[in-house]
Amino acid sequence: MQIFLETDRLTLRRFTGADEDNLVELDGDPEVMRFLNGGRPTPRDEIRDRVLPAFLGYYERFEGFGFWAAVERSTGRFLGWFHFRPRRDEPREGEVELGYRLRRAAWGRGYATEGSRALIHKGFTELGVDRVFAGTMAVNLGSRRVMEKSGLTLVRTFHQDWPDVIDGSEHGEVEYALTRADWQARR
């Protein structure tokens, strides 16, 4: 097991091929997928053939960035994942996207904030990151609270054309961000 970082309660480690069942279970919960695709489960063959290979590919392409399996330290139980990766749409030097997807049993327990803060700290102190950003649907109040508790502030609300309309998408998307300078000033 290749550990990327640890917090008081979490281990963030590299994914392996053995995580297929964990991802199928995570993406099989309609509530977990609600703000991503309206609640549809991700089929096993898509996880096996597309999602997991994409996760594994980050480790070779981007040193120190990618998708990290989140495991509860006290039990070894898979809780979900975090990503900390270069911007996909318009790559900019020193700018990374923060994201997370956790099992419903892990919601409301501070894991998303704990993991996000640890990744932000590592990014600014060890990985040369200048700006961290994250986004979600405007109506996803739980995720927005995590971003705020992690130190990110609202930058903009915008609308995108998605192939599938999700309930609440008429309110748009939000982007939150934090610069290294602002992070250092708050410390």
Helices and strands as residue ranges (DSSP letters): E 3-6, E 10-14, G 17-19, H 20-27, H 30-37, H 44-46, I 47-51, H 52-61, E 66-72, E 78-86, E 95-102, G 104-106, H 111-125, E 131-137, H 141-149, E 153-158, G 169-171, E 173-179, H 180-186
